[in-house]
Amino acid sequence: MFVVATAGHVDHGKSTLVRALTGDEPDRWDEERRRGLTIDLGYASTTLDDGRTVAFVDVPGHRRFVPNMLAGVGPVPAVMFVVAADDGWMPQSAEHLDALAALRVRHGILVITRSDLLEPELALAEAREALAGTPLADIPAVCVSAVTGEGMDRLRAELARLGSLLPRPAPDADVRLWVDRSFTIGGAGTVVTGTLPAGTIRVGDSLELGPSGPRVTVRGLQSLGHTRDEVSAVARVAVNLRGVAADDVPRGSTLVAPGRWRAADTVDVRVDGRTDALPEQIMVHLGSAAVAARVRPLDERHARLAISAPLPMRIGDRLILREPGADRIPSGAVVLDPAPPELRRRGAARRRADELAQAPESPELESELRRRGVAHVDDLRAWGVSAPRVGEAYRGWLIDPEWAAALAGRLVEAVRVHDRDDPLDPGLPTEAARRALDLPNAALLEAVLAQPAAASLRTEGGRVTAGAAALPEKVRSAAEQVTERLRAAPFDAPTADELAELGLGPRELAACERAGLLTALGPGVWLGPDVYDEAVRRLRQLRQPFTPSTARTHLGSSRRVVMPLLEALAARGLTRREGDDGHVVT
């Protein structure tokens, strides 16, 4: 299946043409049939000679129903642009063309209708002139009469050719269905319809009513009147929903794959024309939605839109910008950033515009990381960017290589300043390092430390260190006095008062241990750096097993030192317990 929307001025025969092609009546309302005027969207389909099915979304042509027209063409990839031979190019023809150009619709067929009433060459020439310079400039043209049937076979052939040219959407893409109609059926409940532009919907699926909205369940599916277990894009689809009332799913609502979209209320865009041509207040049309927005120009081509009702947007989405209450469509726009940073400082808007000037109009991983520095894979995918698997990232985070290189220099300096200001506590705690670099997750430090500029740094014990830090001279001198004393009596630990007299408090002693000058056996018990090797050497001289009392006498020490020493030796596997009170050197 493929889907085609009609376009063209009021009373140029769009509905008549669809009726002649399909045999179905696209006008759904009695008032439409009575007045011969399409007011709302109509739907019909037919099977072409090649077996392919084409579904039509028939849009109103009258200027009073422009929002309805935009809701119909928004999600549709191709158009059948209708111009009457006896009327020629008209104002609403131009407005519909502006909308299609804003959406960058480039597939379609130009159909000159009512060719039985007047020779179509003049209308065809006018239409070709109007289409020149737009994405639809080179579409094929067919002159037809729905009354006599002239040209209808050729039109059907061109429709079949059009279907073969349309790009094939990915069936596993994230679902975003723009609702264009909702109603209730007795015994079934709520039904919504729309054009599915990508992905697949299956019976039993759980979908969100808007990003992070309430969950609804797909109770049933139909496509072109046929019951289906699943429907893949592009397709017209009717979805029977469980868990929501029809009034809660008006036109412009979305059904989206859970957790795969983000609701955007502020977006940065590139406009097709100039931002100074836009009013401050504007209507934004996306899919079947129409919401009010405030425009903040950033430069001549880029603007920030503050949207009154959040919409699920991705990079590359095409928007129609329309002045409220007016026929004119001032511009189209493309979404460059659906989650832009705040603009706080003087000159921030101009700097932001310079960044956006380099941004591509389709989602690219390298571009996003270059602009953001860091991003989470879940956010990137929600913005439409293909990202690596979470296992290939740093706990789900990715970082731009150039940004990581710049942060490496900052990290080296942060560690240096910390060690200078607090030499007794060298090395920056990883959380402090994360804050210093303004990283969202400490796991990203791994990427920063992998940079050549950070080769002098390493992580150990939850800290980022620059190797051995120099102790203050007073502390080193005091430690040397202690080690000198311990050389003569390695197991005669100084008392807390003796250490305090030397100026060695808890922080100084901890720094001495990190520097490899002293060893902490337990609270208040400090010995030399080689205490374990010396203890094993001496204790091996005793008859095995030995008791703590024997060890105390042999080492010339005290119970205050020997008991924690024996516990430390056992913990390191250097000795083992034997019997109630025995110890053996292993």
C-alpha positions, 0 to 999 in steps of 0.5 A: 500500500501507499498513500496519496493526499489530494491538493488544489483549489476548492471546486477543482474536482478533487473529490470527484476524481477520487470517486472516479478512481476508487468508486468510493465516496470520500465525503463523509458528511451529509452536509458535504454531499448536500453542498458539494463541498469537502469540509473535512478529510475524506478517505478512499482506496483502490487497487491498481493494475499492478496489484498495488493498493493506493489509499487517498486522503482527500483534503478540503480546498476552501480557505476556511478549512486550511487547518483540515487540509494541513492535517491531511497532508502532514503525514503523507509522502505523496500528492495528487495536485489537482487544477481545473482546466476551466479555472486554472491556477487559483489562490488556494492552489498557491496556498496548498503548494506553499504547504507542500513545499514547506513539507518538502513533498517531492513525489506526486502527480499534477492532474488537470481535471475537467479537460472536457470543458476546456482545452487543458494546455493553458491550465497546465502551463500555469501550473507548471510555471507555479510549480517551478522552483519547488520540490514538485517542479518535475512531477508528471502531469495528466489531463483527465475528465472524470465525466468522460473517462478521458485520461483516467487509464493514464492517471492510474498508470502514473499512480502505479509508477508513483507507488514504485518510486516512493521510498520504503519506510523501515517496518521496525521504526519507532511508531508515531501515528498522528490521529486525524479522526477519533470516534466510538463504535458500539461494542468496540469502543474507541477507534482512531485513524491516521496515516502510519508513516513508519514502523508497524502496529500489532494487535496487543501492542502497548502504545503511549498517548503522546510521549510519557502519556497514559498507556493504551492497548491496541485491541484491534486493527483495520486497514482499508476496511480489512481486519489485520493482526498487524499493519506496517507503514506506509498505510492508512490504519484504524486502531481500536484502543482499550483504555481511553475514551474517544474524546481524549484522543482528538485530532492532532494526538499521537500514538507512539512507541513507549519510551522512544519519543520525547515531548518537546515544548521548545525547539530550534529550527531553520526556516525556509525564508527569513525569520523577520518575515515571521510574526511573533505568534504563529501556528505550528503544523506537524503531522495532524497537529496544530499548536500555537507557538512564540517565535524568537529569532536567533538570526536571519535563518534560525529561530527558537519556537516555544510551543504551547502544547508539547509534541513528539519531535525529532531532528529533521521533522518538517514544520509548517508555520502559519499566521493564526487566522490567516491564509498565508503560510509564511514559511516552512521549517526543519527541526534542528534541535528538539532539546536545545540549551537555555539562552541565558547570557548576553550574546547567547542567541547569536552564538547559538545561531552560529552553532545551528548554521553548521547543523545538518537537517537530518540526524547525525551522531557526530554532529549531535555529539559535537554540539552537545559534548555529551549525550545519553543513547536513550535521548539520542534515539528519541531525537532520531539519531542512530546511536550505538548499543548501551554496552558500547557507551559509558553507562549509556553516555557518549562523549565527543572525542574533541570534547573529551580531549579538551576535558583531559587538560582541565582534569590534569589542572584540577588535580594539580590545583587540588594537590597543591591546596591540600597536599595531605589529601592528594588525588581528586575524588571521582565525584569531585572530578565529575563536578569539575568537568560538569559531566553528567556521569562519573563513568565518562571520566574513563573516556577523559582519562583515555586521552593522551593529555591525561596520560599522567593521571590514573584512578585508584581508590575512588580518586583521580591521582597524578602519581606520588604527591610530595609531602610537606617538608614538616610532615616528611621530617616528622615521619623520618624521625618516627622511621628512624626510631623504628629502625632500632625497635621495629615493633615499638610503636610510638604513642598517640602523644608522641606522634602529636608532639611531632605534629602527626595528626590523623590527616598527616599520618594518612598522608604518610601511609599513602606516601609509603612511609608508615603503616597503620596496624590499627587505631593509634598503632603506626609502624614502619613501611616494611613491618609485615616482611620484618614480622614474618622474618622474625616470627619464622625463627620461633618454634611453630606454632607460637602464642601471642605472648611468645611473639610479644616477647620475641619482637620486643613489643606490647600487646597493643601492637602484637594483637593487631599485627597478628590479625593483619598477618592472618588477613594477608595469608602470611600466618594462620591460626592453629588451635585455640591460641596458636599461630603458624607462619605460612 
